[in-house]
């Protein structure tokens, strides 16, 4: 049989043969090492950060004439938020964790599992860079003008162009439509040059830019790129994506739309009228990126990490609930036995709590697993409901391509095979068609 193309376009990721896989493997290991090292440095810096903030013993740190960190600035920011110095320090640490943890958690999982997926590595690189932006506040206090703070600041400047490129290529590295891809590359090359120049000027390595081109041109470039990304995703959704890719990209496009709205609001709002809490929320708005990737992984097997995450979720939730039941049971039973017997510390309370945990473990694990399966993991979904819904679709649907896509989706969600193909035999004089879940239909003669 001869394979004939029946679709004008397919997703064409960047050619694998041109990728230096050994260099990519080394880069993967280097990125993992950098993440672990940066996390360790951040953890070690936390006590010093808390002490410097609460005792107002910080060094004044400026970039390009703008004060980044000082005792006066910390007092002003804490007062504007209505917080004491200790509460402000804890608030900044908590905000850093919220900004960093989701990015690095997803990046670490992808680095671990997506060993042969170049786009997975690009995703991990972008997520790791975005997560590193969140630690700048800590290092600007504990290591002002230090090498670590400089490297983290450099990442904060240069991570944005790769992020926008990654936005365009999601979910599988397809650069379609080509004209939009070329335009995105040009725009982000300009954006990268502007950011590098701004970084060098901030560290006194270049003269300041009086025209402030990084802001004047950078924001329009970012908005134009987001618009191109949304257009490309909509175009590929209608003409290129398979059934599974469509499901992967839905949450991602929704997250991109939210990010675009956030950029517009932040761009048009007068700086004096934007409260500090709103600025903090703007930073937290970037969490839509790892959340959308997490949903794509959980529900639609992006890079096949869903099995690991499923077990992690089940036992993490189970451990938290059992710990809550155990310690809560010990406290309540100690009070109860203390009231009844007059003995404050009764070993019977610990024994009863331990037996309760043993009895609850299996049924609680099953309930948690069933709840997560119904929400995220479709192979545990009620097959009768899926088939009943498909029967209604098959009765009412008249478009053969739409019906084939729905059949592929049903099989993919209920069974989650590695590959799904549907063979439709036509009249003896006609041709047969094979529709694949991994791509558009192909004609077989």
DRENDO-1510 file (C-alpha; in Angstrom, 1 decimal, always signed):
<recs>
REC; n; res; u; v; w
REC; 1; UNK; +0.0; +0.0; +0.0 .
REC; 2; UNK; +1.2; +3.5; -0.8 .
REC; 3; UNK; +0.7; +6.3; +1.7 .
REC; 4; UNK; -0.6; +9.5; +0.2 .
REC; 5; UNK; -0.9; +12.8; +2.1 .
REC; 6; UNK; -4.5; +13.9; +2.7 .
REC; 7; UNK; -3.8; +16.9; +4.9 .
REC; 8; UNK; -2.1; +20.1; +3.7 .
REC; 9; UNK; -0.1; +20.6; +6.9 .
REC; 10; UNK; +1.1; +18.5; +9.8 .
REC; 11; UNK; +3.1; +19.4; +12.8 .
REC; 12; UNK; +6.7; +19.5; +11.9 .
REC; 13; UNK; +8.9; +19.8; +15.0 .
REC; 14; UNK; +12.4; +21.0; +14.5 .
REC; 15; UNK; +14.4; +18.2; +12.9 .
REC; 16; UNK; +15.9; +15.7; +15.4 .
REC; 17; UNK; +18.9; +14.8; +13.2 .
REC; 18; UNK; +20.4; +18.3; +13.7 .
REC; 19; UNK; +20.3; +18.2; +17.5 .
REC; 20; UNK; +23.5; +17.5; +19.4 .
REC; 21; UNK; +22.1; +14.9; +21.8 .
REC; 22; UNK; +25.2; +14.6; +23.8 .
REC; 23; UNK; +25.3; +18.3; +24.4 .
REC; 24; UNK; +21.7; +18.3; +25.3 .
REC; 25; UNK; +22.2; +15.5; +27.8 .
REC; 26; UNK; +25.1; +17.4; +29.3 .
REC; 27; UNK; +22.9; +20.5; +29.5 .
REC; 28; UNK; +20.2; +18.5; +31.1 .
REC; 29; UNK; +22.6; +17.4; +33.9 .
REC; 30; UNK; +23.9; +20.9; +34.2 .
REC; 31; UNK; +20.4; +22.3; +34.6 .
REC; 32; UNK; +19.6; +19.7; +37.3 .
REC; 33; UNK; +22.8; +20.6; +39.1 .
REC; 34; UNK; +22.1; +24.3; +38.9 .
REC; 35; UNK; +18.6; +23.8; +40.3 .
REC; 36; UNK; +19.8; +21.8; +43.2 .
REC; 37; UNK; +22.6; +24.2; +44.0 .
REC; 38; UNK; +20.4; +27.3; +43.8 .
REC; 39; UNK; +17.8; +25.6; +46.0 .
REC; 40; UNK; +20.5; +24.8; +48.6 .
REC; 41; UNK; +21.9; +28.3; +48.5 .
REC; 42; UNK; +18.4; +29.7; +48.9 .
REC; 43; UNK; +17.7; +27.5; +51.9 .
REC; 44; UNK; +21.0; +28.5; +53.6 .
REC; 45; UNK; +20.3; +32.2; +52.9 .
REC; 46; UNK; +16.9; +32.2; +54.6 .
REC; 47; UNK; +18.1; +32.7; +58.3 .
REC; 48; UNK; +20.4; +35.5; +57.2 .
REC; 49; UNK; +17.6; +37.2; +55.2 .
REC; 50; UNK; +15.2; +37.0; +58.1 .
REC; 51; UNK; +17.8; +38.5; +60.5 .
REC; 52; UNK; +18.8; +41.3; +58.2 .
REC; 53; UNK; +15.2; +42.3; +57.5 .
REC; 54; UNK; +14.1; +42.2; +61.1 .
REC; 55; UNK; +17.2; +44.0; +62.5 .
REC; 56; UNK; +17.4; +46.5; +59.5 .
REC; 57; UNK; +21.1; +45.6; +58.9 .
REC; 58; UNK; +20.8; +45.4; +55.1 .
REC; 59; UNK; +23.3; +47.0; +52.7 .
REC; 60; UNK; +21.8; +49.5; +50.2 .
REC; 61; UNK; +21.8; +47.9; +46.8 .
REC; 62; UNK; +21.1; +49.8; +43.6 .
REC; 63; UNK; +20.9; +49.1; +39.9 .
REC; 64; UNK; +21.1; +51.8; +37.2 .
REC; 65; UNK; +20.4; +54.4; +39.9 .
REC; 66; UNK; +17.3; +52.6; +41.2 .
REC; 67; UNK; +17.4; +51.3; +44.8 .
REC; 68; UNK; +16.6; +47.6; +44.8 .
REC; 69; UNK; +17.1; +46.9; +48.5 .
REC; 70; UNK; +17.7; +49.1; +51.5 .
REC; 71; UNK; +16.6; +49.4; +55.1 .
REC; 72; UNK; +14.4; +52.4; +54.3 .
REC; 73; UNK; +12.8; +50.6; +51.4 .
REC; 74; UNK; +11.9; +47.5; +53.5 .
REC; 75; UNK; +10.4; +49.7; +56.2 .
REC; 76; UNK; +8.3; +51.5; +53.5 .
REC; 77; UNK; +7.1; +48.2; +51.9 .
REC; 78; UNK; +6.3; +46.6; +55.2 .
REC; 79; UNK; +4.4; +49.7; +56.3 .
REC; 80; UNK; +2.5; +50.0; +53.0 .
REC; 81; UNK; +1.3; +46.4; +53.5 .
REC; 82; UNK; +0.5; +46.9; +57.1 .
REC; 83; UNK; +3.0; +44.3; +58.3 .
REC; 84; UNK; +5.7; +44.3; +61.0 .
REC; 85; UNK; +9.2; +43.6; +59.9 .
REC; 86; UNK; +9.1; +40.0; +61.0 .
REC; 87; UNK; +5.7; +39.5; +59.3 .
REC; 88; UNK; +7.1; +41.1; +56.1 .
REC; 89; UNK; +10.1; +38.9; +56.1 .
REC; 90; UNK; +7.9; +35.8; +56.4 .
REC; 91; UNK; +5.6; +37.2; +53.8 .
REC; 92; UNK; +8.4; +37.6; +51.3 .
REC; 93; UNK; +9.7; +34.1; +52.0 .
REC; 94; UNK; +6.2; +32.6; +51.5 .
REC; 95; UNK; +5.8; +34.6; +48.3 .
REC; 96; UNK; +9.1; +33.2; +47.1 .
REC; 97; UNK; +8.1; +29.7; +47.8 .
REC; 98; UNK; +4.8; +30.2; +46.0 .
REC; 99; UNK; +6.6; +31.6; +43.0 .
REC; 100; UNK; +9.4; +29.1; +42.9 .
REC; 101; UNK; +8.0; +25.7; +44.0 .
REC; 102; UNK; +5.5; +25.0; +41.2 .
REC; 103; UNK; +7.9; +25.9; +38.5 .
REC; 104; UNK; +10.8; +23.8; +39.9 .
REC; 105; UNK; +8.6; +20.9; +40.8 .
REC; 106; UNK; +7.3; +20.5; +37.3 .
REC; 107; UNK; +10.7; +21.2; +35.8 .
REC; 108; UNK; +12.3; +18.5; +37.9 .
REC; 109; UNK; +9.7; +15.9; +36.9 .
REC; 110; UNK; +10.1; +16.7; +33.3 .
REC; 111; UNK; +13.9; +16.5; +33.5 .
REC; 112; UNK; +13.6; +13.1; +35.2 .
REC; 113; UNK; +11.2; +11.6; +32.7 .
REC; 114; UNK; +11.4; +13.4; +29.4 .
REC; 115; UNK; +14.9; +12.1; +28.7 .
REC; 116; UNK; +14.5; +11.8; +24.9 .
REC; 117; UNK; +12.2; +14.7; +24.3 .
REC; 118; UNK; +14.0; +17.9; +23.3 .
REC; 119; UNK; +10.9; +20.0; +23.8 .
REC; 120; UNK; +10.5; +18.5; +27.3 .
REC; 121; UNK; +14.0; +19.8; +28.1 .
REC; 122; UNK; +13.2; +23.2; +26.7 .
REC; 123; UNK; +10.1; +23.2; +28.9 .
REC; 124; UNK; +12.1; +22.3; +31.9 .
REC; 125; UNK; +14.7; +25.1; +31.1 .
REC; 126; UNK; +12.0; +27.7; +30.8 .
REC; 127; UNK; +10.2; +26.6; +34.0 .
REC; 128; UNK; +13.4; +26.5; +35.9 .
REC; 129; UNK; +14.3; +30.0; +34.8 .
REC; 130; UNK; +11.0; +31.4; +35.7 .
REC; 131; UNK; +11.2; +29.8; +39.1 .
REC; 132; UNK; +14.7; +31.3; +39.6 .
REC; 133; UNK; +13.2; +34.8; +39.2 .
REC; 134; UNK; +11.4; +34.4; +42.5 .
REC; 135; UNK; +14.6; +34.0; +44.5 .
REC; 136; UNK; +16.0; +37.4; +43.5 .
REC; 137; UNK; +14.5; +39.2; +46.5 .
REC; 138; UNK; +16.3; +36.9; +49.0 .
REC; 139; UNK; +19.7; +37.1; +47.3 .
REC; 140; UNK; +19.6; +40.9; +46.8 .
REC; 141; UNK; +19.6; +41.1; +50.6 .
REC; 142; UNK; +22.0; +38.3; +51.5 .
REC; 143; UNK; +24.4; +38.6; +48.6 .
REC; 144; UNK; +24.2; +42.1; +47.2 .
REC; 145; UNK; +26.5; +42.5; +44.1 .
REC; 146; UNK; +27.6; +38.9; +44.6 .
REC; 147; UNK; +28.2; +36.4; +41.8 .
REC; 148; UNK; +25.1; +34.3; +42.7 .
REC; 149; UNK; +22.9; +37.4; +42.8 .
REC; 150; UNK; +24.3; +38.5; +39.4 .
REC; 151; UNK; +23.7; +35.1; +37.8 .
REC; 152; UNK; +20.1; +35.0; +39.1 .
REC; 153; UNK; +19.5; +38.5; +37.9 .
REC; 154; UNK; +20.8; +37.5; +34.4 .
REC; 155; UNK; +18.4; +34.6; +34.3 .
REC; 156; UNK; +15.6; +37.0; +35.2 .
REC; 157; UNK; +16.4; +39.2; +32.2 .
REC; 158; UNK; +17.1; +36.5; +29.6 .
REC; 159; UNK; +14.4; +33.9; +30.4 .
REC; 160; UNK; +11.5; +35.8; +28.8 .
REC; 161; UNK; +12.4; +35.3; +25.1 .
REC; 162; UNK; +12.8; +31.5; +25.4 .
REC; 163; UNK; +9.5; +31.5; +27.3 .
REC; 164; UNK; +7.7; +33.2; +24.5 .
REC; 165; UNK; +9.3; +30.8; +21.9 .
REC; 166; UNK; +8.2; +27.9; +24.1 .
REC; 167; UNK; +4.7; +29.3; +24.2 .
REC; 168; UNK; +4.6; +29.2; +20.4 .
REC; 169; UNK; +5.9; +25.6; +20.1 .
REC; 170; UNK; +3.7; +24.1; +22.8 .
REC; 171; UNK; +2.7; +21.2; +23.1 .
REC; 172; UNK; +5.0; +19.2; +20.8 .
REC; 173; UNK; +7.5; +21.6; +19.2 .
REC; 174; UNK; +5.5; +22.3; +16.0 .
REC; 175; UNK; +6.4; +25.6; +14.2 .
REC; 176; UNK; +3.2; +26.2; +12.3 .
REC; 177; UNK; +2.3; +28.5; +10.7 .
REC; 178; UNK; +5.8; +29.2; +9.4 .
REC; 179; UNK; +5.3; +32.9; +8.8 .
REC; 180; UNK; +4.2; +33.4; +12.4 .
REC; 181; UNK; +7.1; +31.3; +13.7 .
REC; 182; UNK; +9.6; +33.4; +11.8 .
REC; 183; UNK; +8.0; +36.6; +13.1 .
REC; 184; UNK; +8.1; +35.3; +16.7 .
REC; 185; UNK; +11.8; +34.4; +16.3 .
REC; 186; UNK; +12.6; +37.9; +15.0 .
REC; 187; UNK; +10.6; +39.6; +17.8 .
REC; 188; UNK; +12.2; +37.5; +20.5 .
REC; 189; UNK; +15.7; +38.1; +19.1 .
REC; 190; UNK; +15.1; +41.8; +19.5 .
REC; 191; UNK; +13.6; +41.3; +22.9 .
REC; 192; UNK; +16.6; +39.3; +24.0 .
REC; 193; UNK; +19.0; +41.9; +22.8 .
REC; 194; UNK; +17.1; +44.6; +24.6 .
REC; 195; UNK; +17.1; +42.6; +27.9 .
REC; 196; UNK; +20.8; +41.8; +27.7 .
REC; 197; UNK; +21.6; +45.4; +27.2 .
REC; 198; UNK; +19.4; +46.4; +30.1 .
REC; 199; UNK; +21.1; +43.8; +32.3 .
REC; 200; UNK; +24.5; +45.1; +31.4 .
REC; 201; UNK; +23.5; +48.7; +32.1 .
REC; 202; UNK; +21.9; +47.7; +35.4 .
REC; 203; UNK; +25.3; +46.2; +36.5 .
REC; 204; UNK; +27.3; +49.2; +35.3 .
REC; 205; UNK; +28.9; +47.4; +32.4 .
REC; 206; UNK; +27.2; +49.6; +29.8 .
REC; 207; UNK; +26.0; +53.2; +29.9 .
REC; 208; UNK; +22.3; +53.6; +30.9 .
REC; 209; UNK; +19.8; +53.9; +28.0 .
REC; 210; UNK; +18.2; +57.3; +28.2 .
REC; 211; UNK; +15.4; +56.3; +25.9 .
REC; 212; UNK; +14.6; +53.2; +28.1 .
REC; 213; UNK; +14.0; +51.1; +24.9 .
REC; 214; UNK; +13.7; +47.9; +27.0 .
REC; 215; UNK; +10.4; +49.1; +28.3 .
REC; 216; UNK; +9.3; +51.2; +25.3 .
REC; 217; UNK; +9.8; +48.3; +22.8 .
REC; 218; UNK; +9.8; +45.3; +25.2 .
REC; 219; UNK; +6.1; +45.6; +26.3 .
REC; 220; UNK; +4.7; +45.9; +22.7 .
REC; 221; UNK; +6.9; +43.0; +21.6 .
REC; 222; UNK; +5.6; +40.9; +24.5 .
REC; 223; UNK; +2.0; +41.7; +23.7 .
REC; 224; UNK; +2.4; +41.1; +20.0 .
REC; 225; UNK; +4.1; +37.8; +20.7 .
REC; 226; UNK; +1.3; +36.6; +23.0 .
REC; 227; UNK; -1.2; +37.5; +20.3 .
REC; 228; UNK; +0.8; +35.5; +17.7 .
REC; 229; UNK; +0.9; +32.6; +20.0 .
REC; 230; UNK; -2.8; +32.6; +20.5 .
REC; 231; UNK; -3.4; +32.9; +16.8 .
REC; 232; UNK; -1.0; +30.0; +16.1 .
REC; 233; UNK; -2.6; +27.8; +18.7 .
REC; 234; UNK; -6.1; +28.5; +17.3 .
REC; 235; UNK; -4.9; +27.8; +13.8 .
REC; 236; UNK; -3.2; +24.5; +14.7 .
REC; 237; UNK; -6.3; +23.5; +16.9 .
REC; 238; UNK; -8.5; +23.8; +13.8 .
REC; 239; UNK; -6.2; +22.4; +11.1 .
REC; 240; UNK; -3.4; +20.4; +12.6 .
REC; 241; UNK; -3.8; +19.0; +16.1 .
REC; 242; UNK; -4.8; +15.5; +16.9 .
REC; 243; UNK; -7.5; +14.7; +19.4 .
REC; 244; UNK; -5.1; +14.3; +22.3 .
REC; 245; UNK; -3.1; +17.4; +21.4 .
REC; 246; UNK; -6.4; +19.4; +21.4 .
REC; 247; UNK; -7.0; +18.3; +24.9 .
REC; 248; UNK; -3.5; +19.2; +26.0 .
REC; 249; UNK; -3.7; +22.7; +24.6 .
REC; 250; UNK; -7.1; +23.8; +25.9 .
REC; 251; UNK; -5.9; +24.7; +29.4 .
REC; 252; UNK; -2.7; +26.1; +28.0 .
REC; 253; UNK; -4.5; +28.5; +25.7 .
REC; 254; UNK; -6.8; +29.5; +28.6 .
REC; 255; UNK; -3.7; +30.2; +30.7 .
REC; 256; UNK; -2.2; +32.3; +27.9 .
REC; 257; UNK; -5.4; +34.3; +27.6 .
REC; 258; UNK; -5.3; +35.1; +31.3 .
REC; 259; UNK; -1.7; +36.1; +31.0 .
REC; 260; UNK; -2.5; +38.4; +28.1 .
REC; 261; UNK; -5.3; +40.1; +30.1 .
REC; 262; UNK; -2.9; +40.5; +33.1 .
REC; 263; UNK; -0.2; +42.1; +30.9 .
REC; 264; UNK; -2.7; +44.5; +29.5 .
REC; 265; UNK; -4.1; +45.5; +32.9 .
REC; 266; UNK; -0.6; +46.0; +34.3 .
REC; 267; UNK; +0.5; +48.0; +31.2 .
REC; 268; UNK; -2.4; +50.5; +31.3 .
REC; 269; UNK; -2.7; +50.9; +35.1 .
REC; 270; UNK; -1.0; +54.0; +36.5 .
REC; 271; UNK; +2.0; +52.9; +38.7 .
REC; 272; UNK; +0.9; +55.0; +41.6 .
REC; 273; UNK; -2.6; +53.4; +41.7 .
REC; 274; UNK; -1.3; +49.8; +41.7 .
REC; 275; UNK; -1.0; +48.6; +45.2 .
REC; 276; UNK; +2.0; +46.4; +46.3 .
REC; 277; UNK; -0.3; +43.5; +46.9 .
REC; 278; UNK; -1.6; +43.8; +43.3 .
REC; 279; UNK; +2.0; +43.8; +42.1 .
REC; 280; UNK; +2.6; +40.6; +44.1 .
REC; 281; UNK; -0.5; +39.1; +42.5 .
REC; 282; UNK; +0.9; +40.0; +39.1 .
REC; 283; UNK; +4.0; +37.8; +39.8 .
REC; 284; UNK; +1.8; +35.0; +41.1 .
REC; 285; UNK; -0.2; +35.3; +37.8 .
REC; 286; UNK; +2.8; +33.5; +36.1 .
REC; 287; UNK; +1.7; +30.4; +38.0 .
REC; 288; UNK; -0.8; +29.8; +35.3 .
REC; 289; UNK; +2.1; +28.4; +33.3 .
REC; 290; UNK; +3.2; +25.5; +35.5 .
REC; 291; UNK; -0.5; +24.9; +36.4 .
REC; 292; UNK; -1.5; +24.5; +32.7 .
REC; 293; UNK; +1.5; +22.2; +32.1 .
REC; 294; UNK; +0.5; +20.2; +35.2 .
REC; 295; UNK; -3.0; +19.8; +33.9 .
REC; 296; UNK; -1.7; +18.7; +30.5 .
REC; 297; UNK; +0.5; +16.1; +32.3 .
REC; 298; UNK; -2.1; +14.9; +34.7 .
REC; 299; UNK; -5.0; +14.5; +32.2 .
REC; 300; UNK; -3.5; +14.0; +28.8 .
REC; 301; UNK; -0.2; +12.1; +29.4 .
REC; 302; UNK; +2.2; +14.9; +28.3 .
REC; 303; UNK; +5.6; +13.2; +28.5 .
REC; 304; UNK; +4.0; +10.2; +30.2 .
REC; 305; UNK; +4.6; +11.5; +33.7 .
REC; 306; UNK; +1.0; +10.9; +34.8 .
REC; 307; UNK; +1.6; +7.6; +36.5 .
REC; 308; UNK; +4.3; +9.0; +38.7 .
REC; 309; UNK; +2.2; +12.1; +39.6 .
REC; 310; UNK; -0.8; +9.9; +40.2 .
REC; 311; UNK; +1.0; +7.8; +42.9 .
REC; 312; UNK; +2.6; +10.9; +44.3 .
REC; 313; UNK; -0.7; +12.7; +44.6 .
REC; 314; UNK; -2.5; +9.7; +46.2 .
REC; 315; UNK; +0.1; +9.0; +48.8 .
REC; 316; UNK; +0.8; +12.7; +49.6 .
REC; 317; UNK; -2.8; +13.4; +50.2 .
REC; 318; UNK; -3.2; +10.1; +52.1 .
REC; 319; UNK; -0.1; +10.9; +54.3 .
REC; 320; UNK; -1.4; +14.4; +55.1 .
REC; 321; UNK; -4.9; +13.2; +56.0 .
REC; 322; UNK; -3.6; +10.3; +58.2 .
REC; 323; UNK; -1.2; +12.6; +60.0 .
REC; 324; UNK; -4.1; +15.0; +60.7 .
REC; 325; UNK; -6.2; +12.2; +61.9 .
REC; 326; UNK; -3.4; +10.8; +64.1 .
REC; 327; UNK; -2.3; +14.0; +65.8 .
REC; 328; UNK; -5.9; +15.2; +66.1 .
REC; 329; UNK; -6.9; +11.9; +67.5 .
REC; 330; UNK; -4.1; +11.9; +70.0 .
REC; 331; UNK; -4.9; +15.4; +71.2 .
REC; 332; UNK; -8.6; +14.8; +71.5 .
REC; 333; UNK; -8.3; +11.4; +73.2 .
REC; 334; UNK; -5.7; +12.7; +75.6 .
REC; 335; UNK; -8.1; +15.4; +76.7 .
REC; 336; UNK; -11.0; +12.8; +76.9 .
REC; 337; UNK; -9.0; +10.3; +78.9 .
REC; 338; UNK; -7.6; +13.1; +81.1 .
REC; 339; UNK; -11.1; +14.2; +81.9 .
REC; 340; UNK; -12.2; +10.7; +82.7 .
REC; 341; UNK; -9.2; +9.3; +84.5 .
REC; 342; UNK; -7.4; +12.4; +85.6 .
REC; 343; UNK; -4.2; +11.3; +83.8 .
REC; 344; UNK; -3.0; +13.9; +81.3 .
REC; 345; UNK; -0.7; +11.7; +79.2 .
REC; 346; UNK; -2.4; +8.3; +78.6 .
REC; 347; UNK; -0.7; +5.8; +76.4 .
REC; 348; UNK; -4.1; +4.4; +75.5 .
REC; 349; UNK; -4.7; +7.5; +73.4 .
REC; 350; UNK; -1.7; +6.7; +71.2 .
REC; 351; UNK; -2.7; +3.1; +70.9 .
REC; 352; UNK; -6.3; +3.9; +69.8 .
REC; 353; UNK; -5.0; +6.5; +67.3 .
REC; 354; UNK; -2.5; +4.1; +65.8 .
REC; 355; UNK; -5.2; +1.4; +65.4 .
REC; 356; UNK; -7.5; +4.0; +63.9 .
REC; 357; UNK; -4.8; +4.9; +61.3 .
REC; 358; UNK; -4.3; +1.2; +60.5 .
REC; 359; UNK; -8.0; +0.7; +60.0 .
REC; 360; UNK; -8.4; +3.9; +57.8 .
REC; 361; UNK; -5.4; +3.4; +55.6 .
REC; 362; UNK; -6.8; +1.1; +52.9 .
REC; 363; UNK; -10.4; +2.5; +52.5 .
REC; 364; UNK; -9.0; +6.1; +52.7 .
REC; 365; UNK; -6.4; +5.3; +50.0 .
REC; 366; UNK; -9.1; +3.8; +47.7 .
REC; 367; UNK; -11.4; +6.9; +48.2 .
REC; 368; UNK; -8.5; +9.3; +47.4 .
REC; 369; UNK; -7.4; +7.3; +44.4 .
REC; 370; UNK; -10.9; +7.1; +43.0 .
REC; 371; UNK; -11.5; +10.8; +43.5 .
REC; 372; UNK; -8.2; +11.6; +41.7 .
REC; 373; UNK; -8.9; +9.1; +38.9 .
REC; 374; UNK; -12.3; +10.6; +38.3 .
REC; 375; UNK; -10.9; +14.1; +38.1 .
REC; 376; UNK; -7.6; +13.6; +36.3 .
REC; 377; UNK; -6.9; +10.0; +35.1 .
REC; 378; UNK; -9.3; +8.9; +32.5 .
REC; 379; UNK; -8.4; +5.2; +32.3 .
REC; 380; UNK; -10.3; +4.9; +35.6 .
REC; 381; UNK; -13.3; +6.7; +34.3 .
REC; 382; UNK; -16.7; +4.9; +34.2 .
REC; 383; UNK; -16.6; +3.2; +30.8 .
REC; 384; UNK; -20.4; +2.9; +30.7 .
REC; 385; UNK; -20.8; +6.6; +30.9 .
REC; 386; UNK; -18.3; +7.2; +28.2 .
REC; 387; UNK; -19.8; +4.7; +25.9 .
REC; 388; UNK; -23.3; +6.0; +26.5 .
REC; 389; UNK; -22.2; +9.5; +25.6 .
REC; 390; UNK; -20.4; +8.2; +22.5 .
REC; 391; UNK; -23.6; +6.3; +21.4 .
REC; 392; UNK; -25.5; +9.6; +21.5 .
REC; 393; UNK; -22.7; +11.3; +19.5 .
REC; 394; UNK; -22.7; +8.4; +16.9 .
REC; 395; UNK; -26.5; +8.7; +16.6 .
REC; 396; UNK; -26.5; +12.5; +16.0 .
REC; 397; UNK; -23.1; +13.2; +14.3 .
REC; 398; UNK; -23.1; +13.3; +10.5 .
REC; 399; UNK; -19.5; +14.4; +9.9 .
REC; 400; UNK; -17.4; +11.3; +9.5 .
REC; 401; UNK; -14.1; +13.1; +10.5 .
REC; 402; UNK; -15.7; +14.5; +13.6 .
REC; 403; UNK; -17.1; +11.0; +14.5 .
REC; 404; UNK; -13.7; +9.4; +14.0 .
REC; 405; UNK; -12.0; +12.0; +16.2 .
REC; 406; UNK; -14.6; +11.4; +18.9 .
REC; 407; UNK; -14.1; +7.6; +18.7 .
REC; 408; UNK; -10.3; +8.2; +19.1 .
REC; 409; UNK; -10.9; +10.4; +22.0 .
REC; 410; UNK; -13.1; +7.9; +23.8 .
REC; 411; UNK; -10.6; +5.1; +23.4 .
REC; 412; UNK; -7.7; +7.4; +24.5 .
REC; 413; UNK; -9.5; +8.5; +27.6 .
REC; 414; UNK; -10.8; +5.1; +28.7 .
REC; 415; UNK; -7.9; +2.9; +27.8 .
REC; 416; UNK; -5.0; +5.3; +27.3 .
REC; 417; UNK; -3.1; +3.1; +24.7 .
REC; 418; UNK; +0.2; +4.3; +23.2 .
REC; 419; UNK; -1.5; +4.6; +19.8 .
REC; 420; UNK; -5.0; +4.6; +18.4 .
REC; 421; UNK; -5.9; +4.0; +14.7 .
REC; 422; UNK; -9.3; +3.7; +13.1 .
REC; 423; UNK; -9.7; +1.9; +9.8 .
REC; 424; UNK; -12.7; +2.8; +7.7 .
REC; 425; UNK; -13.4; +0.4; +4.8 .
REC; 426; UNK; -15.2; +2.1; +1.9 .
REC; 427; UNK; -16.7; +0.7; -1.3 .
REC; 428; UNK; -14.6; -1.9; -3.1 .
REC; 429; UNK; -13.6; +0.6; -5.8 .
REC; 430; UNK; -12.7; +3.3; -3.3 .
REC; 431; UNK; -9.9; +3.7; -0.9 .
REC; 432; UNK; -9.5; +3.0; +2.7 .
REC; 433; UNK; -8.7; +5.6; +5.4 .
REC; 434; UNK; -6.7; +5.2; +8.5 .
REC; 435; UNK; -7.1; +7.9; +11.2 .
REC; 436; UNK; -4.4; +8.2; +13.8 .
REC; 437; UNK; -4.7; +9.8; +17.2 .
REC; 438; UNK; -1.1; +11.1; +16.8 .
REC; 439; UNK; -1.8; +13.1; +13.6 .
REC; 440; UNK; -4.3; +13.9; +10.8 .
REC; 441; UNK; -5.9; +11.2; +8.7 .
REC; 442; UNK; -3.9; +9.4; +6.0 .
REC; 443; UNK; -5.2; +7.9; +2.8 .
REC; 444; UNK; -4.2; +4.4; +1.9 .
REC; 445; UNK; -4.6; +3.1; -1.6 .
</recs>
